[in-house]
Amino acid sequence: MKTSRIPGFYQLSIHERIQKLAEVYELDVSEVSDLSSQGALSLAQADKMIENAVGIFSLPIGIGTNFLINNKEYLVPMAIEEPSVVAAASFGAKIIREGGGFTATSTEPVMIGQIQVVGCADFEAAAAAVLAAKAELISEANTRYVPNLVQRGGGVRDIEVRQLGEGSPYNRMLVVHVLLDTCDAMGANLINTTVEGLAPTVEKLTGGKVYLRILSNLADQRLAKARCEIPPHCFTTQNYSGEDVVEGIVQAQNFAILDPYRAVTHNKGVMNGVDAVVMATGNDWRSVESAAHAYAARSGQYRAMTEWYRNEAGNLVGELELPMALGIVGAAISLHPMARIALKFLRVRSARELAEVTVCVGLAQNLSAIRALATDGIQKGHMALHARTVAMTAGAEGDQIDAIAAELVRTGEVTLSRAQALMAPSA
């Protein structure tokens, strides 16, 4: 059985890490070559992905270790430029692993498409007409616009109607929601095709004028949830009792619930983990990011995405639920070599499983961050990793990078000028 618990993985050279992953996952020569290259995506491929392509912007891909989710081991690819994120997620997963690992669940992959209708003579009658024709609308969509999706087990599941605004008809609108099960696709193109196709029928039913026909990125029908339970002793260190650490984490959570200024930073830590997985697997991180923040404000106040609390047994319980519109099939995923390799590492069998893994990474990252804040502070670990970036910026290479970084940390002066001074021959 493959394990995500690889002690000392960070101490291996890049070549040794790649070779270890190649052995575990039976990577072929081309996949090893893609991992070893500086970009993997070719300029020719980039030119087909976006308009006016002139180059490739690369990000490091790291491996999050220690993830035990629903009793299954995961090594998690993470694409990110910020130091400490991969290490923090791995450390958080290690603590959660000691408490038994993550449990994760998800709902069906249902996306929402919106059809905006204005100018109805009678909005109540228009809404009733759409709902009365629900079966016909669903049939039209499934037979004409997404028949291949229906064959794979998906398709339109329901039609809903909302009325927005009040007063004169000019200030009011009807919004038709089309709920589409997209199976293992993120589904943006599928839902946009469907609502554009249904728009003429909706106009006839309502007597109004249709303008916008597009998906909603607030995928609150498509949720993924992670949960963990950790006994206090898992947090005990030489300097801190487990009980004190748990109390600090709970107080950090309360701060992020009460204060939007704190909540934004708290949630940025969650999304450090989430976005890194979404990017590594070739998915749309902007969609996931916007949906997550909107979901965090659904109560009317922007607040923490997570829940951390003590249960009756005195253990720390963590929960994270987010909209998670992800896919394991699609043009960008199929085209990008690193996205294909990332999904091979993950060994997920469905888009739902990918969503579950992703929220677990977000929860682990958040735990590591608020644990650090509640104890030594965030800078102790972060600056040790940041020092390497500073050393490289100063021109250090090879073994010199770690030597200069260690000296920067030892003196507490992690600055470019100090690194440059250490690089000088007289230093």
N, C-alpha and C positions, 0 to 999 in steps of 0.2 A: 504493500500500500504506500502510495506517495505521501510524504509528510511535508507540511509547511514549516515545521520546526527544524531550522537549519542553523545550529549554533555556529557563530563565527563567520557567517556568510559575508558580512560586511568587511571582514578582514582579508578575504580573498582578492586577488587581482581581478580586473574586468575579464581577462581571458579565462581565468579559472572559474569565475561565476558562469560565464557563457558555456564553458565545457560541462559544468555540473548540470546546468539546465538542459543542455543537449542530450546528456545521458539519461536524465530523468524523463524527458519528454520525447526522446527519440527524434530530435530535430534532424532534418536532412541538410545536405551541404548548402543549399541555397538559403535556408532559414538561418543557419549559423552565419552565413555570409551577410545576410540582412542585419542580424543583431550586431555584427562586428563593424558594419559600415557606419559612416557618419550621418547618413540620411535615410537610407533604405528606399524612400520614395524618389523615383527618378524625375528629372526635369520634364521628360516626355509625359509621365503620368500626372505630374502637377499641372501641366498645361491643359490636360483634359478635365481636371477637377474644378478649376476656377478660371475666371476670365483674366486676361492681361497678365498671366503668370510670368515672373521674371526671375524666380529663384525659390529656394526652399528654406523655411525657418525651422530649425530642428530644436527639439527639447530632449533632455535626458529622460530615459525610461528606467525606473528602478523597480525592484521587486519587494513588495510588502510580504513579510513572512509571518508565521505563527497563527494564521487564520484558520480557526476551526468553526465551521458554520453548519448547523444542522447535522453535526457529527461527520462532516466531510471536510477534508483538508484542501486548502486553497493557497497557492502562491499567486499574489495579486500584482499584475503589472500596473505601474503608476507613472504617468507622464507629467512632469512638473519641473519648474526651474528653481523652486524655493528650497534652500537647505532645511533640513530637519524634518520635513513632512513625512518622507518614507520611513525614516527611523522612528518618528513618533507614532505613526500608524502601526508599525511592527511591534513597538513596545506596548502600546495600548492593547493590541491583539494578544500579546503574551500574557498580560495581566488577566484579560478576560478569559483566556484559555485556562488559566489556573482555576478560575471559577466555574469551569465546565464548558466554556465556549459560547458562541452566539446561537440564538434561535432566530430564524428569519421567516417571514411570510410575505405574501404579495397577493394582490387582487388580479383579476383577469386584465389583460392588456387592452383596455378600452380607451380609445381616444375620443375627444369631442370636436365635432365640426360645427361651425356656426354659420347660419344664414340670417342676415339682417334684412328685415322687411319694414319699410316705412310707408306712410301715406295711406293706411287702411281706413276706409270709411267707418268701420266698426271693428275695433281691435278684439273685443270679446268674441264676436262672431268669427273673425279670422283665426283666432287661436283654436276655437272649437272645430273649425273646418279642417285645420291641419291635424289635430288629434283624431278626428273622425276618419281621416284618410291615412292613418299611421301604417296600417298593414300594406296598403298600396305603395306608399313611399318606401317602405323597407323592401318590398318585392322589387320595385323599380331599381333601387340602388344595388341590390345583390345580384340581380340578373343582368343589368346593363353596365354597371360601372366597376364592380369588384367581383366578378364571377370566379376568377382564379383564387382570390382570397377565401371565398366561400368554400371552394374545394379543399382548401387547407384547414378548414375548421373555423374560419373567422367570418367577418361580414358585419353588416349593420344589425345591431341588437335592439335598438329602441330609438324613438323620436320623442323629444321633449320640447315644450314651448315655454318661453319666458316673456313677460311684458315689462318693458323698461320705460321710465319717464312717466309724466302725468300732465294733465291739462289738455291743451289743444292737440289735435292729431299731429301737428308739425313737431311737437316736442316729445312725441311718443314713438316707440318702435316695438316691433315683435321680433324676438330672436328664436329661431328654430335650432335646437341642438340635435345633431345626428351623432349617435353613439356607435362607434365602430370598433369591433374587436380586430386588432391588427396582427394577431398571432406573434411571430418572432421578429416583426419589423417595427421600427420606430413609428412609421405610419403617416408621416406628414404628406407625402404625395398621394397616398391612398385616400386619406380623408379629404384633401383638397379636391381631388378628382370627383369624389362622391358629392360634396356639397355644391360644386359648380354644376354637376349634372342634374341635381335635384332642383336647382334654383328656378327654372321655368315652371315646373309643376307647382312649386310653392307660391309663385306669383299668381298663378291661375286660381289656386285655392283661396288665397287671402285677398285678392283684388288690390294688393299693394305693389310697391316697387322694391325689388331686391337690389341691394348694393353689395356689401361685403359678403364673401363666401370663402371662408378659410378656417383652418383648424384653430383651436385654442391651445396654447402651450401650458395653460393651467390644467394639467392632466390629473385632476383630483378624483377621477374614476380609476386611475391606474397607480395604485399606491404600493409602496414596499415598506416593510417595517422590520427593524432589527431590535433585539432585546438581549440583555445580558444580566446576570446576577453574580456579584462578587463579594465573598466574605471579607471583612475588614483586614484579616491577617495577611491577605495578599498584597496589601499596601504598606505593611510594616517595613521600615528601614532602620538603619543605625540611629538616625536623627529624628525619626517621626514614628509615632504609633499609628497603627492602621486606623484606629478610631478617629484620631485627629485628622488624618488625611481624608477619610470619608466625610467628616463634618465640613472640611474645607471645600470639598467637591459639591456638597449639597448647598453650601452658602454661595458658591460661584454660580450654581444653577439658579438660585433665587434671585441673584443680582441680574442675570440675563433675562429673567422673566419680567422683572419690575422696570428695567431701564433699557429703552431702545438703543441708547448709545453703547451700552455693554453688549446687548443682543447682537448688534451688527458684527462686532469683533468675535464674539462667541461663535456665531454662525459662519463667519469666514473660515474659522478653524474646521468646522464640519465640512464645508465645501472644498477646503484644501484636499481632503481625502476623496470626496465624491467626484469632483471635477477631474482629478488626476486619473481615476479609473475610466471615467467617461471619455476623456481624450485619448487614453491609451487604446481603447477599444473602437475608436473611429466614430464615436457617437457625437451628438450635438450638445456640447456642454452649455451653450448659451440658453438653449431651451430648458435644460434641467435646472440651471442656475436661476432663471427667472421664475420658474414654477415653484422652486423651493422657497424663495423669498416671499412670493405671494402667499404660499401656504402658511408661512410663519406669521403672516399678518391676518389670517382668516378670522381671528377673534375681534378684529377692529384695532388692535394694537400690535405692532411688530414685536415679536418676542423670541425667546430661544426655540430653536428647532427641536432640541433634545428635551428629555425628562430624566433627571437624576434624583433619586429619593431612596430613603431607607424603607425596607419592608418590615413586617412584624418580626422577622427573624434577626433584624439588625443588619442585614446585608445591603450592600449598595445595588440598586437596580437602575439600569440605564435603558432608555428607549428612544428610538428615532424613527419617525414615520414621515416619508416624503413622497410627492409625486415623482415617478421615475419612468419617463418615456424613453426606453432604450431598445435597441435592436441588436440582433446577432446576424442579420442579413441586410443587404442593401448595397447600393453602388459604392459609396465611399468605403464601407467596411471591406467589400470584396476587392477593391482596387488597391488599398493601402497595405503594403507587406507587413508593417509592424502591427496594424490592427488585427490581421489574420493570425500573426504569431501570438499576440496578447490573448486572443480568444482561445488559442490552443493551450496556452499556459493555464488559463482559468478552467478549462474543461466544463464550461457551462453548457447545458443541453437546451436552454430556452432563454428568451428575453426576460422572463420572470426571474429565472435563477440569477441572471446577470444583475438585475435590479436588486435582488436580495443581497448579493455580495457587495454591491456598491454602497448600500446604506450601512452595512456592517463596517466598511472601511471608514465611512464618515463618523460613525459612533466611536470607533477605536481612536481615530485622530482627535476627536473632541475630548475623550477621556484623558489621553496623554497630555493634552494642552492644559486642561483645567486642573489636573493633578499637579503639573509643574507649577502653575500659578498659585496653587494652594500650599505649596511647599517651598522649594528653592527659588521660584521665579522662573520665568520663561527664558531668560537670557543665558543661563548657565549652559544648557544643552545647545541652544540655538547658536550662541557665539562660537562654540567649539567647532561647529560645522561651517559657520560663516567665515571663520578664519581661513579655511582652505581656499574659499573663493577669493578672499582678499590677497592671499599669498600668490595665487595664480594671476590675479590682476596685476600684481607687482612684477610678474615675469618669472616666477618660480616654476620649475619643471621637475618631474620625476619625484625622487625621494626628498628633494629640497622642499617640496610643497608641504609635506607633513611636518618637517623639521621647523620650518618658519611658522606654520600654523600653531604648533605646540608652544613656541616661544611667545607668540602673540597672546595666546590664552594664558600662559603662565604669568605674564606681566599685566594682563588685563587691559592691554592697549591694542585692541584689534582695529587698527587703522591702516590705510594704504601707505601713509608716510612712514609709519614704523616698519611695515613690511619692506618698503623700498630701502630703508636704512639697513635692514638686516641683509638685504641682497647686495649692498655695496661691498666691495672687496675689503675695505677697512673695518667693516662691522664685525 
